[in-house]
């Protein structure tokens, strides 16, 4: 799950929510990386920079499809789990987003999320600090 750590140079550390519709029959979890496709929210691809982070969850079968999201801005820093041991990663490396939209990988080829701090991460599941 992408968890906002801070908004640099901001007076408050809370993003302004936007309310957008989720693609039909698609489940979204809190903290998931999302993009707009045909005007609706959908899971972010591995090599696509996320436009939004989910601020709540929606079940695939839910009748109410509107979800609160925060827009990704360049001055935001997030904490997120890494799917593989980050032993080969360095600060400044760009990694891809995992297929679940809730984690990053240790893959640097075509990466879209920049490592800001390894944060002591040593094994899969540990959290790193990133900027999108």
C-alpha positions as CSV (number, residue, x, y, z in Angstrom):
1,X,0.0,0.0,0.0
2,X,1.3,3.4,-0.9
3,X,1.2,5.5,2.3
4,X,1.8,9.2,2.1
5,X,4.6,10.1,4.5
6,X,4.8,13.8,3.8
7,X,4.1,16.7,1.4
8,X,7.3,18.7,1.1
9,X,7.0,22.5,1.5
10,X,3.3,22.2,2.2
11,X,1.5,23.9,5.1
12,X,-0.5,20.8,5.9
13,X,0.3,17.2,5.3
14,X,-3.1,16.1,4.1
15,X,-3.9,15.9,0.4
16,X,-7.1,17.3,-1.0
17,X,-9.4,14.3,-1.9
18,X,-11.0,14.0,-5.3
19,X,-14.0,11.8,-6.0
20,X,-13.8,9.7,-9.1
21,X,-15.6,6.7,-10.5
22,X,-13.9,3.3,-10.6
23,X,-14.1,1.1,-13.7
24,X,-17.0,-1.4,-13.6
25,X,-16.3,-4.8,-12.0
26,X,-12.8,-3.7,-10.7
27,X,-11.9,-3.9,-7.1
28,X,-9.6,-1.2,-5.6
29,X,-7.8,-1.3,-2.2
30,X,-6.8,1.6,0.0
31,X,-3.3,2.8,-1.0
32,X,-3.5,1.4,-4.5
33,X,-1.8,3.2,-7.4
34,X,-4.4,4.2,-10.0
35,X,-4.7,6.0,-13.4
36,X,-7.6,7.3,-15.4
37,X,-8.7,5.3,-18.4
38,X,-11.7,6.4,-20.4
39,X,-12.5,8.8,-17.5
40,X,-12.6,6.1,-14.8
41,X,-10.1,4.9,-12.3
42,X,-8.2,1.7,-13.0
43,X,-5.2,-0.2,-11.6
44,X,-1.9,1.4,-12.6
45,X,0.4,-0.6,-15.0
46,X,3.9,-1.6,-13.9
47,X,5.7,1.0,-16.1
48,X,3.0,3.8,-15.9
49,X,3.4,6.6,-13.4
50,X,0.3,6.6,-11.1
51,X,-1.9,9.6,-11.2
52,X,-3.8,8.9,-8.0
53,X,-3.6,6.9,-4.8
54,X,-6.8,5.3,-3.4
55,X,-8.0,6.8,-0.1
56,X,-10.5,4.0,0.4
57,X,-11.6,0.6,-1.0
58,X,-14.3,-0.5,-3.5
59,X,-15.3,-4.1,-4.0
60,X,-15.6,-5.4,-7.6
61,X,-19.4,-6.0,-7.1
62,X,-20.1,-2.7,-5.3
63,X,-23.0,-0.7,-6.6
64,X,-21.4,2.6,-5.5
65,X,-18.4,3.1,-7.7
66,X,-17.2,6.5,-6.6
67,X,-13.9,6.6,-4.6
68,X,-11.9,9.2,-2.8
69,X,-8.4,9.5,-4.2
70,X,-5.5,11.8,-3.8
71,X,-3.7,13.2,-6.8
72,X,-0.1,12.3,-7.0
73,X,2.1,15.4,-6.9
74,X,5.9,15.7,-7.3
75,X,6.3,17.0,-3.8
76,X,4.9,13.9,-2.1
77,X,6.9,11.2,-0.5
78,X,5.4,7.7,0.0
79,X,6.3,4.6,2.0
80,X,5.6,1.3,0.1
81,X,6.5,-2.4,0.4
82,X,9.0,-3.8,-2.0
83,X,8.1,-7.3,-3.5
84,X,11.7,-8.6,-3.6
85,X,14.8,-8.1,-1.5
86,X,16.0,-4.6,-2.3
87,X,19.7,-5.5,-1.9
88,X,20.6,-4.3,-5.4
89,X,18.7,-1.0,-5.1
90,X,20.2,2.4,-4.5
91,X,18.8,5.8,-3.7
92,X,17.8,7.4,-7.0
93,X,17.0,4.1,-8.8
94,X,13.6,4.0,-10.6
95,X,11.6,0.8,-10.0
96,X,8.4,-0.6,-11.5
97,X,5.0,-1.0,-9.7
98,X,3.9,-4.5,-8.8
99,X,0.9,-5.9,-10.6
100,X,-1.3,-5.5,-7.5
101,X,-0.7,-1.7,-7.5
102,X,0.1,-1.8,-3.8
103,X,3.8,-2.5,-3.9
104,X,6.9,-1.7,-5.9
105,X,9.3,-4.2,-7.4
106,X,13.1,-4.3,-7.3
107,X,13.1,-4.1,-11.1
108,X,14.8,-1.0,-12.5
109,X,14.2,-1.5,-16.2
110,X,11.5,1.0,-17.3
111,X,11.0,2.1,-13.7
112,X,8.6,5.0,-12.8
113,X,8.9,5.3,-9.0
114,X,12.1,6.8,-7.6
115,X,13.7,5.3,-4.5
116,X,14.3,8.2,-2.0
117,X,15.4,6.0,1.0
118,X,16.0,2.3,1.4
119,X,14.8,2.8,4.9
120,X,16.7,-0.2,6.3
121,X,14.8,-2.6,4.0
122,X,16.5,-5.9,3.5
123,X,13.9,-8.5,2.5
124,X,10.8,-8.8,0.4
125,X,7.9,-7.0,2.2
126,X,10.0,-4.4,3.9
127,X,9.1,-0.8,3.1
128,X,11.1,1.7,1.1
129,X,10.5,5.4,0.7
130,X,9.7,6.6,-2.8
131,X,8.7,9.6,-4.9
132,X,6.4,9.2,-7.9
